[in-house]
């Protein structure tokens, strides 16, 4: 219903719908942050990973850009234990490393790096977010289902090959082009800063 038409097998998204829906999504994000809420940027596909990181860091919010762990929202108790472990590893490696052999030090560093990759963007979140911003609804299907289960509103870019079910604030648009992804991320980041 958000498509304008199709030419040569390529879907054309109707911008008359995209612009007001994007504005509504930005307004919802702005309102949540104005009330002290937290935004979680989610984009684990290769094209979106770096853009999501930059946008989230720019506005001081949280991100998942490597891999969504099942239960990241619904099983917060277990995730917070992993975050505690990450903090402990950081503290151990920051201290004098005289008590460790090279092999032990290498193992600790690998464990820390692995946890940092998956949990580094949410280590300071301290609880569930107030709103989710998702780039690819197909790839982040588990994240959207978890947010729906907890009643967390979802803002998402929905492409012509995506299912808009479970998304509260739909942004009909291309979720594959890096310039488009950068535009969405920058707009959400600007709404948070606003």
WOSULKA-V36869 format. One record per run of one state. SS is the DSSP state (H for helix, E for strand, L for the rest). FROM is the first residue (numbers start at 0). TO is the last residue. If there is no record, write none. Layout:
# WOSULKA-V36869
SS|FROM|TO  SS|FROM|TO
This chain:
# WOSULKA-V36869
L|0|1  E|2|6  L|7|8  E|9|12  L|13|13  H|14|33  L|34|37  E|38|41  L|42|44  H|45|58  L|59|60  E|61|63  L|64|74  H|75|93  L|94|100  H|101|121  L|122|129  E|130|133  L|134|139  H|140|149  L|150|151  E|152|157  L|158|167  E|168|171  L|172|176  H|177|192  L|193|193
